[in-house]
Amino acid sequence: MAELSTLARPYAKAAFQYAADANDLQGWSQNLAVVAAVAQQDAVVKLLSSPSYTAAQQAEKTIEVCGDAINDKIRGFMQVLAENRRLQLLPQIYQQFEVLKANREKTVEVNVVSATEISTEQQNKLASALSAKLEREVNMQVSVDDSLIGGAVVRAGDTVIDGSIRGRLAKLAEALNS
């Protein structure tokens, strides 16, 4: 997996730089989301790994599947990827592009899983506290998981804050067993 992200990095950086220079980060993000989703479909995965198609044919068929959902700039980008036999990296390129975009825009996606429903007021307080702590604008997704028993688990990029009772019990059990 690390190898794929290493191979994808220069393409993601190039796409990001081009999009930033063109002041079209959102447009590129949307188009890359489409091609990344298409590239993960079983039929397209088979197409991209098939030696019976040339790189140009693979690009042409993948672009054809995307249809009008992508623009000409992305089509050209995909042809460059095809020439270098890198179309299968589209999901990784998209992920890295989104990380670069979030860093530029100083935003972070936060996933909060709580044992019970969190009120809007509590969500706003949590978002404000996380925004101050992370020094970024927070886009928060909230879900409920009864198995946590109580508390919540907050994930923001690589940062995980486990304030759940289940997590605390697991830490206690680990401490008692060591």
Rosetta silent file (secondary structure, phi, psi, omega in degrees, C-alpha in Angstrom):
SEQUENCE: MAELSTLARPYAKAAFQYAADANDLQGWSQNLAVVAAVAQQDAVVKLLSSPSYTAAQQAEKTIEVCGDAINDKIRGFMQVLAENRRLQLLPQIYQQFEVLKANREKTVEVNVVSATEISTEQQNKLASALSAKLEREVNMQVSVDDSLIGGAVVRAGDTVIDGSIRGRLAKLAEALNS
SCORE:     score description
SCORE:     0.000 S_00000001
   1 L     0.000  -40.113  179.387    0.000    0.000    0.000 S_00000001
   2 H   -62.763  -34.443  179.939    2.843    2.378    0.806 S_00000001
   3 H   -64.431  -41.345  179.323    4.288    1.716   -2.637 S_00000001
   4 H   -63.921  -41.678 -179.766    1.067    2.804   -4.355 S_00000001
   5 H   -68.599  -31.858  176.589    0.924    6.033   -2.370 S_00000001
   6 H   -66.741  -41.733  178.628    4.577    6.696   -3.209 S_00000001
   7 H   -67.968  -33.958 -177.005    3.852    6.218   -6.907 S_00000001
   8 H   -77.284  -25.815 -172.448    0.728    8.394   -6.687 S_00000001
   9 H   -53.931  -50.513 -178.014    2.373   11.300   -4.831 S_00000001
  10 H   -63.545  -32.764  178.762    4.001   13.114   -7.788 S_00000001
  11 H   -71.279  -39.744  178.140    0.793   12.909   -9.817 S_00000001
  12 H   -64.686  -43.047  178.987   -1.299   14.189   -6.916 S_00000001
  13 H   -63.773  -42.188  179.870    1.130   17.055   -6.352 S_00000001
  14 H   -64.536  -44.419  178.930    1.154   17.933  -10.049 S_00000001
  15 H   -63.483  -41.660 -179.933   -2.653   17.864  -10.249 S_00000001
  16 H   -63.932  -45.382 -179.065   -2.897   19.939   -7.081 S_00000001
  17 H   -62.684  -42.585  178.752   -0.394   22.521   -8.318 S_00000001
  18 H   -62.752  -45.784 -179.397   -2.163   22.795  -11.667 S_00000001
  19 H   -64.711  -39.408  179.686   -5.572   23.138   -9.967 S_00000001
  20 H   -66.232  -43.239  178.833   -4.222   25.715   -7.505 S_00000001
  21 H   -63.631  -34.494  179.551   -2.644   27.753  -10.310 S_00000001
  22 L   -85.657   -0.461 -177.805   -5.934   27.626  -12.228 S_00000001
  23 L    55.021   44.703 -177.230   -7.829   28.526   -9.029 S_00000001
  24 L  -135.958   45.026 -179.878  -10.000   25.433   -9.518 S_00000001
  25 H   -60.753  -42.467 -177.895   -9.304   23.194   -6.517 S_00000001
  26 H   -65.966  -42.143  179.084  -12.994   22.391   -6.033 S_00000001
  27 H   -62.376  -45.704  178.147  -13.528   21.504   -9.691 S_00000001
  28 H   -64.319  -38.779  179.152  -10.509   19.211   -9.754 S_00000001
  29 H   -60.672  -46.577  179.935  -11.585   17.662   -6.475 S_00000001
  30 H   -64.183  -43.413 -179.571  -15.025   16.830   -7.855 S_00000001
  31 H   -67.137  -42.279  178.330  -13.639   15.456  -11.111 S_00000001
  32 H   -65.713  -33.195  176.492  -10.986   13.372   -9.348 S_00000001
  33 H   -61.563  -41.522  179.204  -13.670   11.998   -7.017 S_00000001
  34 H   -64.216  -51.269 -176.526  -15.589   10.768  -10.056 S_00000001
  35 H   -68.167  -31.866  176.875  -12.607    9.117  -11.753 S_00000001
  36 H   -66.693  -41.921  178.365  -11.420    7.589   -8.465 S_00000001
  37 H   -64.726  -41.826  178.483  -14.865    6.078   -7.878 S_00000001
  38 H   -64.208  -41.908 -177.923  -14.981    4.746  -11.430 S_00000001
  39 H   -66.034  -16.197  179.584  -11.461    3.303  -11.110 S_00000001
  40 L   -94.197   -5.826  178.074  -12.592    1.286   -8.077 S_00000001
  41 L   -70.734  142.082 -174.847  -15.456   -0.434   -9.874 S_00000001
  42 H   -53.853  -45.243 -178.264  -14.813   -4.149  -10.473 S_00000001
  43 H   -63.591  -38.849 -179.133  -15.182   -3.955  -14.254 S_00000001
  44 H   -73.805  -37.422  175.960  -12.773   -1.018  -14.485 S_00000001
  45 H   -58.498  -43.495  177.503  -10.265   -2.669  -12.126 S_00000001
  46 H   -63.328  -43.280  178.584  -10.256   -5.677  -14.471 S_00000001
  47 H   -58.925  -46.978 -175.433   -9.883   -3.389  -17.477 S_00000001
  48 H   -71.723  -21.295  179.005   -6.937   -1.516  -15.957 S_00000001
  49 H   -99.859   -0.585 -178.493   -5.135   -4.715  -14.994 S_00000001
  50 L   -82.055  125.348  177.993   -5.780   -6.476  -18.311 S_00000001
  51 L   -76.591   -7.760 -178.394   -2.741   -6.847  -20.561 S_00000001
  52 L   -80.624   -6.844  176.860   -4.989   -7.282  -23.594 S_00000001
  53 L  -112.727  142.182  175.157   -5.718   -3.545  -23.744 S_00000001
  54 L   -75.273  165.057  178.756   -3.213   -0.834  -24.572 S_00000001
  55 H   -60.140  -39.980  179.672   -2.802    2.058  -22.171 S_00000001
  56 H   -64.298  -40.141  178.600   -4.598    4.346  -24.619 S_00000001
  57 H   -66.296  -39.438  178.269   -7.539    1.916  -24.835 S_00000001
  58 H   -62.102  -44.889  179.277   -7.715    1.680  -21.053 S_00000001
  59 H   -63.834  -45.440 -178.571   -7.796    5.468  -20.766 S_00000001
  60 H   -59.255  -45.883 -178.280  -10.358    5.782  -23.552 S_00000001
  61 H   -69.556  -37.391  178.365  -12.709    3.227  -21.989 S_00000001
  62 H   -67.674  -41.982  177.143  -12.335    4.691  -18.489 S_00000001
  63 H   -63.113  -39.334  179.242  -12.997    8.205  -19.802 S_00000001
  64 H   -61.305  -40.616  178.581  -15.990    6.826  -21.694 S_00000001
  65 H   -64.662  -38.608 -179.769  -17.419    5.397  -18.455 S_00000001
  66 H   -68.505  -31.569  177.398  -16.998    8.789  -16.740 S_00000001
  67 H    60.738 -136.392 -177.225  -18.838   10.504  -19.578 S_00000001
  68 H   -81.237    1.398 -178.461  -19.786   14.147  -19.074 S_00000001
  69 H   -74.499  -12.087  179.022  -19.051   13.984  -15.334 S_00000001
  70 L  -123.253  157.117 -178.799  -15.434   14.998  -15.990 S_00000001
  71 L   -97.896  177.554 -176.503  -13.914   17.896  -17.897 S_00000001
  72 H   -65.435  -33.478  179.355  -11.265   18.008  -20.621 S_00000001
  73 H   -62.802  -42.323  179.045   -8.438   18.827  -18.196 S_00000001
  74 H   -69.004  -36.845  176.774   -9.100   15.614  -16.248 S_00000001
  75 H   -60.270  -43.581  177.070   -9.333   13.670  -19.508 S_00000001
  76 H   -63.595  -41.020  177.353   -5.877   14.964  -20.428 S_00000001
  77 H   -60.769  -42.512  179.908   -4.584   14.099  -16.959 S_00000001
  78 H   -65.796  -34.494  178.045   -5.951   10.574  -17.345 S_00000001
  79 H   -67.907  -37.165  175.148   -4.214   10.210  -20.708 S_00000001
  80 H   -64.200  -43.107  177.048   -0.907   11.207  -19.094 S_00000001
  81 H   -60.484  -41.913  179.984   -1.542    8.621  -16.379 S_00000001
  82 H   -63.726  -42.670  179.242   -2.302    6.018  -19.039 S_00000001
  83 H   -58.924  -31.865 -179.646    0.917    6.788  -20.944 S_00000001
  84 L   -97.975   10.438  179.624    2.804    6.111  -17.723 S_00000001
  85 L    55.652   48.415 -177.091    0.677    3.041  -16.864 S_00000001
  86 L  -126.116   16.303 -179.826   -0.651    4.715  -13.712 S_00000001
  87 H   -61.126  -32.242 -179.278   -4.449    4.761  -14.179 S_00000001
  88 H   -67.265  -10.813  179.474   -4.869    2.238  -11.364 S_00000001
  89 H   -86.785    0.451 -175.337   -3.469    4.897   -8.991 S_00000001
  90 H   -53.594  -42.947  177.937   -6.491    7.191   -9.407 S_00000001
  91 H   -62.213  -40.888  179.291   -7.971    6.421   -5.940 S_00000001
  92 H   -69.056  -38.443  177.527   -4.633    7.121   -4.224 S_00000001
  93 H   -61.869  -44.662  178.858   -4.099   10.263   -6.300 S_00000001
  94 H   -60.548  -46.436  179.932   -7.540   11.504   -5.276 S_00000001
  95 H   -59.167  -45.936 -178.714   -6.865   10.808   -1.583 S_00000001
  96 H   -68.667  -36.081  175.712   -3.550   12.646   -1.664 S_00000001
  97 H   -59.817  -44.347 -179.008   -5.087   15.528   -3.631 S_00000001
  98 H   -64.781  -36.470  176.994   -7.754   15.878   -0.935 S_00000001
  99 H   -64.748  -45.730  178.515   -5.103   15.958    1.806 S_00000001
 100 H   -62.022  -40.771  179.544   -3.212   18.697   -0.040 S_00000001
 101 H   -64.659  -44.424  179.567   -6.467   20.604   -0.591 S_00000001
 102 H   -63.412  -38.790  177.661   -7.451   20.319    3.082 S_00000001
 103 H   -65.122  -40.143  178.947   -4.006   21.578    4.126 S_00000001
 104 H   -65.292  -43.153 -176.344   -4.310   24.549    1.776 S_00000001
 105 H   -86.253   -1.848 -178.477   -7.810   25.376    2.967 S_00000001
 106 L    53.542   50.968  175.712   -6.933   24.667    6.619 S_00000001
 107 E  -122.558  160.805  176.392   -9.821   22.232    7.013 S_00000001
 108 E  -146.582  139.487  175.914  -10.050   18.802    8.577 S_00000001
 109 E   -87.240  125.446 -179.505  -12.661   16.067    8.378 S_00000001
 110 E  -118.791  130.963  177.992  -13.641   14.893   11.852 S_00000001
 111 E  -111.789  119.495  179.605  -15.614   11.727   12.505 S_00000001
 112 E  -112.581  123.387  176.208  -17.320   11.536   15.899 S_00000001
 113 E  -115.729  118.924 -177.858  -18.837    8.255   17.023 S_00000001
 114 E  -119.108  162.971  179.709  -20.763    8.511   20.275 S_00000001
 115 L   -76.078  -27.541  178.782  -22.699    6.078   22.437 S_00000001
 116 L  -132.594  168.620  178.897  -25.771    8.338   22.396 S_00000001
 117 L   -61.837  137.384  178.716  -27.170   11.071   20.183 S_00000001
 118 L  -102.898  129.473 -179.150  -25.237   14.355   20.453 S_00000001
 119 L   -68.871  161.954  178.586  -27.297   17.548   20.509 S_00000001
 120 H   -60.518  -39.978  178.942  -26.626   20.349   18.042 S_00000001
 121 H   -62.556  -43.267  178.802  -25.349   22.540   20.879 S_00000001
 122 H   -65.310  -39.127  178.144  -22.887   19.825   21.968 S_00000001
 123 H   -61.876  -43.442  179.782  -21.774   19.351   18.351 S_00000001
 124 H   -63.979  -41.593  178.095  -21.105   23.080   18.022 S_00000001
 125 H   -64.289  -44.168  179.146  -19.100   23.151   21.265 S_00000001
 126 H   -63.565  -43.895  178.829  -17.090   20.108   20.206 S_00000001
 127 H   -61.465  -41.509  178.664  -16.459   21.595   16.753 S_00000001
 128 H   -64.274  -44.375 -179.550  -15.281   24.868   18.312 S_00000001
 129 H   -64.465  -43.823  178.928  -12.954   23.086   20.737 S_00000001
 130 H   -66.066  -39.096  178.895  -11.510   20.872   17.986 S_00000001
 131 H   -61.136  -42.219  178.831  -11.133   23.846   15.655 S_00000001
 132 H   -68.327  -41.894 -177.722   -9.116   25.702   18.301 S_00000001
 133 H   -68.175  -44.362 -176.007   -7.038   22.623   19.164 S_00000001
 134 H   -88.393   -9.899 -177.709   -6.307   21.606   15.560 S_00000001
 135 L    55.273   42.721  179.702   -6.091   25.182   14.242 S_00000001
 136 L  -146.871  158.618  172.696   -8.301   24.242   11.308 S_00000001
 137 E   -74.376  133.754 -174.318  -11.900   24.580   10.226 S_00000001
 138 E  -102.187  127.255  170.209  -13.710   21.392   11.272 S_00000001
 139 E  -106.797  108.441 -169.553  -16.140   19.496    9.048 S_00000001
 140 E  -105.856  133.772  172.979  -17.781   17.088   11.472 S_00000001
 141 E  -113.645  129.176 -176.800  -19.674   13.870   10.785 S_00000001
 142 E  -118.068  135.509  175.042  -21.502   12.394   13.785 S_00000001
 143 E  -140.092  166.433 -177.295  -22.766    8.843   14.193 S_00000001
 144 E  -116.052  136.294  176.118  -24.014    6.658   17.050 S_00000001
 145 L  -135.717  106.759 -177.464  -22.583    3.288   18.144 S_00000001
 146 H   -61.552  -24.997 -176.013  -24.327    1.664   21.120 S_00000001
 147 H   -70.160   -9.835  178.679  -21.388   -0.709   21.674 S_00000001
 148 H   -73.513  -14.501 -179.159  -19.282    2.172   23.052 S_00000001
 149 L    72.579  -51.590  178.499  -21.365    1.957   26.274 S_00000001
 150 L  -165.634  164.640  179.297  -20.743    5.665   26.962 S_00000001
 151 L    80.896 -157.022 -176.627  -18.578    8.567   25.782 S_00000001
 152 E  -155.643  160.867  173.314  -17.297    9.084   22.252 S_00000001
 153 E  -120.316  126.675 -178.428  -14.444    8.410   19.839 S_00000001
 154 E  -113.940  125.932  177.490  -13.178   11.361   17.795 S_00000001
 155 E  -120.361  123.431  177.942  -11.078   10.811   14.653 S_00000001
 156 E  -133.495   96.268 -176.258   -9.427   13.745   12.888 S_00000001
 157 L    64.620 -123.844  179.441   -6.921   12.547   10.312 S_00000001
 158 L   -85.354   -7.404 -177.389   -4.263   10.588   12.191 S_00000001
 159 E   -89.645  127.941  177.064   -5.460   11.846   15.576 S_00000001
 160 E  -125.589  125.619  176.259   -7.790    9.589   17.552 S_00000001
 161 E  -113.903  108.551 -177.842   -9.287   10.625   20.870 S_00000001
 162 E  -100.980   98.374  177.963  -10.948    7.638   22.525 S_00000001
 163 L  -106.514   22.841 -178.733  -13.133    8.893   25.354 S_00000001
 164 L   -85.862  154.350  177.081  -15.461    5.901   25.247 S_00000001
 165 H   -66.558  -38.981  176.956  -16.109    3.660   28.211 S_00000001
 166 H   -57.647  -43.502  178.876  -15.340    0.639   26.019 S_00000001
 167 H   -65.533  -40.828  179.166  -11.923    2.161   25.223 S_00000001
 168 H   -66.793  -38.912  177.172  -11.238    2.951   28.873 S_00000001
 169 H   -65.291  -38.601  177.845  -12.195   -0.578   29.907 S_00000001
 170 H   -64.231  -40.585  177.515   -9.859   -1.987   27.263 S_00000001
 171 H   -65.467  -40.131  178.805   -7.001    0.205   28.594 S_00000001
 172 H   -63.673  -44.726  179.087   -7.771   -0.914   32.162 S_00000001
 173 H   -62.230  -40.846  178.947   -7.770   -4.581   31.120 S_00000001
 174 H   -64.270  -41.928  179.602   -4.470   -4.089   29.305 S_00000001
 175 H   -65.795  -39.105 -179.979   -2.923   -2.408   32.355 S_00000001
 176 H   -69.958  -31.722 -178.362   -4.128   -5.220   34.648 S_00000001
 177 H   -82.902  -13.382 -177.252   -2.782   -7.918   32.296 S_00000001
 178 L   -94.904    0.000    0.000    0.678   -6.396   31.935 S_00000001
